[in-house]
Amino acid sequence: MTAAASRPDPTGRQFVLRSPEGRVGAQVAQLGASLRALRVDDTDLVTPYPAGAATPAASGIVLVPWPNRVRDGIWTQRGETRRLAISEPALGNAAHGLLRFAPYSADSTAESAGDTVTLRATVFPQTGYPFQLDTAVTYALRADGIHITHRIENIGKDDAPVALGTHPYLMIGGVDTATLTLRSSGATRFVVDARKLPTDEVPVDADTDLRAGRVVGELDLDTAYGALARDDDGRVRHSLTAPDGRRVTLWQGPGFEYAQIFTTDRYPGHPVAVAVEPMTAPADALNSGRGLRWLEPGENWTLEWGIVFGAPVLH
């Protein structure tokens, strides 16, 4: 074994999932409980990055107890003002919660974890967030993709303000991501300032309206969407469709009332990548209160989302 091969991965332990029939596979990293890979019938649906590399652009991580950003790391709720550590120095914000670089523990001691794995981490009281939460995320393979369940429990003595998001990048393996058609139902978007913090919520415009579908290569987005449309089963759905009709769909269940859509040309090994990020609250929710949920001591909150893959629908 070479020295390079023996080095631990900077994203920690890797948990490899495989469905019983072998059609669906996934990889989950210990760091940030991140979804690192997902394949259906050997087609990659989550944008990969090289083994031995640090997590790029928050790929696949869980964002808790807030997604996105907090202005200056300072927030005020219920008459108390608190100051978080600045984790985004370039913009002066506290970004992506408190577990982005946390190593989760797993309910499996083996890297080959069957078709389901649960990872757990505790948010301990700390500077700017004097609350304690137990968190768990379960990745469970399905016949056509993956189902993810988040559970948060307030194990502290005081009510705790909580929001949650995830940061998956989607693709259809073998297809240029720039040629995929992205559809998302958000009817409103958040206008942001130079520090990527919201200043207003307005109707989508020609550059940001994805309801009828837009080709990814024509988009330049780092945009939070609201007023998402739910289907009859209560789920919001976003999709990427290849020119041949194959489609990857990300759904988000009740509680996920917002989504961030992010396109980038800085994802390693990919000329363009697109993240579709379910969120329970938009940026700076610890100040605005929008989408923020206060968990009482002992209270639990469960949230669900997933990714599915399908062939063209034949008429």
N, C-alpha and C positions, 0 to 999 in steps of 0.2 A: 504494500500500500504506500502510495506517495505521501509526502508531507501535506500536499494540498488536499488530497482525498481524506486525510485523517482529521483535518480541521473541522470544528463544529460549525454548523451553518449559522450565520448571523441572525436568522429568523427562528432559531431554536429547533426543537424536535419537530419532525414532520410526520403527520398522521395520514396514511394512505387508505382511502376507502374504495371498496369495490362491491358492486351489487352482486347478489348470488349468481345471476346468470352471466355476469361479466360485461354487460352492455354499458354500464355507467361507472365512471371512476372519478375520484376527487382527491385533492391533497389540501390539508389544512395545516398551517404553521402555528407553532406554539406562541410566537410573538404576536401580540395583538389579536390572537385567535383568528388569523386571517385566512380567507378562502384563497388558496394559491393556485389551484387548478381545478377544472371541471371538464369532463369529456363525456360525450354520449356517442356511441358507435365510432369511437376514435376521432371525433370532431371536437376540437378545443372550443369551449364556450367562455372561458375566463382567460384573459390575456396573460400569458406566462412571462416569467423573467428568469434569468440564468440561476442555476444552482450555485450556492456560495455567495450570492449577491444579497445586499441589504434590501429591505422592502422599498421599492421605488414608488414615489408619489402616493403614499398611503394605501397601496394596492391591497384590497380585500380586508382591511382591518375593521375592527369594531370601535365605534366612536361613542364613548360613554364616560361621564354623565352629561356630556353635551356634544353635539356634532358641530363641525365648522368652527366659528371663531367667537371670542369674547373680546370686545374692544378694550385695549389697554390692560387686559386681564382683570379689570375692575367691574364688579357687578353689585347691584343693589336690589334686594327683595325683602319685604316684610320689615322695613325700617333698618335693615342691617346692610352696611357696605363692606365688601370683602375684596381682597386682592390676590389673584392667582399668579403663579409663576408664568413668565412670558416664554412660551414655547415656539413662537414664530417671531424671532427678533427683527427680521427684515421689515415686517409690517407692524410690529409692536403689539401683537395679539397673543392670547392664550388659545391654542388651536387644537381641535380634534380630541378633546377630553383628556382623561388621566390614565388610560390604559393602553395608549398607542404603542408604547415601548415596554409593556408589562409582559412577563412570561406567565401564561396561563397554565394551570395544572389540568390534567386530563383524566377521565375515568378509565382510560386504557393504558396499560403499561407497554403495549406493543405498538410499533409503528404501523403495522398492518392491523387496522382496527375494525375490520368487517365493513358493514355498510352504514354505521352510525358512530359518531364520537361526540362526547360532551366535554367542553373545556370550561374551566371556572377561574375566576379571579375576584379579588376583593378590592374595592375602592376604600382605602383607609383614610381617616381624617388627616388633613394636611393643610398646608398654607392655602387659604382662600376657599377651601371646601371642607368644613369641619363636620362631615357626615360620613357614615359608614354603610356601604352597600355590598351585598353579595351578588355577583353576576354569574350567569351561565349562558353558554350558547351551544346549541345542539345542531350538528350537521347530519342530516339523514338523507340517504340516497332514495330516489324514487325511480320508477320505470323510465321516466323521460327527463330526469334532472335531479334537483336537490331541493330539500325543504329545510329551512333554517328557523329555529325557535330560540328567542332570547327571553331569559327570565331575570328580573331584577328584584331583589328583596332589600328593604330598608332594615338593617339589623342594628341601627343606632338608636339613640334615645330621643332624637328630635325629628320632626318632619324634614324630609330631604327633597330638594328640587332636582328633577331628573329629566333628561332628554337622551335620545339614542339615535345613532345613525350607523350605516355601514358604507363601505367604499369599494364595491366590486367594479372591475373593468370587464367589459363584455366584448366578445368577438365571435365569428364563425370561422373555425380553422380552415385554411386553404383559400379563404376569400379576402381580398384586400378590404380592410375595414373602411377605407375611404369610399368604397362603392356601396356600403350597406345603407339601407333606408331606416332612419330612426323615427319612431313614432312614440309620442308621449302626450298625455291628455291635459297637462297643466294649462289652465286658462289665464293664470296670472304669473308674473315673474317679480323677483325682488331686484330693485335697482340698488347698486352698491357704489360705494365711494372708492377712492384709490387704494384703500386698505382692505377691500373686499368685504366691507361691512354694510348691511342693508340701511338704506335711507328711505325707501318707499316700496310699496307693493302696488303694481300697476298691471293692466291687461297686457298680455303678450303682444308683440309687434311682429312685423314681417321677418325680422332677423331671428326671433326666438320662438315663434309659433311652430310646434312640432306635431300638432294634432292631425294634420293631413299627411305627415311624413316629410322628412328632409334627408337628402343624401349627406352622410357624415362628412365627406370631403369638402362640402360647402359651408360647414359650420365652424364657428369659433366661439365656444361657450364655456363659461364657468358660472352657471346660472341656477339659482334656486327657483323652483316652481311651486305654486300653490293652486288651490281650487282644482285639485285632481279629480277626474271623473272615475267613479267606481262602477264596476259591472254588477250584474244582478247577484253575484255571489259575494259581494262586498269587497272585492279585490280591485286595486289599481293595477293596470298592466302597461308596461313599456316594452317595445319590441325593436329588434334589429332584423331586417329582412334582406337576404342576399338576392342578387339578380335572378338566381334560379328558383326563388320562392322559399327556400329554407329559412326558418325563423327561430331566433332565440328570444324568449320572453322572460322578463323579470316582473314578478308580481309582488305587491306589498299589501299586507292585511290591515285591518283596523288598527288605528293608533299611529300608523305611518301616514301622516297627512301631507307631507312635503317630499320633494325629490330634488336633488342637485344633479345637473347634467354637466359633465366636464369633458372637453376634448383637449388633447395635448399632442404635440410632436416631440415630447421629451421622455417618452416611455422607452426604456432600453430595448433595442432590437425591433422596434415597430415605428414606421414613419408616422402613424397616427394611432391613437388609442382613445377610447371613450369610456368614461365611468358613468354609471347610472346608480345613484346613491339614495336609497330610501332613508328618510329622516322623520322623526316625530316632531321636530321643531326646526325652524330656520336658524341662520346665524344670529348670534347675540341674544339668544332666547333667555339667558340668565338675567339680562337687563329688561328686554321687552316683555317677558312673560309669555310670549306667543308660543303655544305648543308645549309650554313647560308643565310638567306634572309633579305635584307634591305628594310623595309617598309618606304615609304615616308609619310610625314604628311598627314593624312586623308586617307591613303591607307588601304584597307581591304585584308585579306587573309583567305580563307575558305579551310578546310581540312576535309576529311571524312574517316571513317573506320567502321567496324561492325563485329558482331559475328552471325553465323547461325548454325543451328543444323539439321541434317538429318538422316533418317533411312538408312539401307543398300540399295545399288542400286541392284535391282534384274535383272538378265539377262535371 
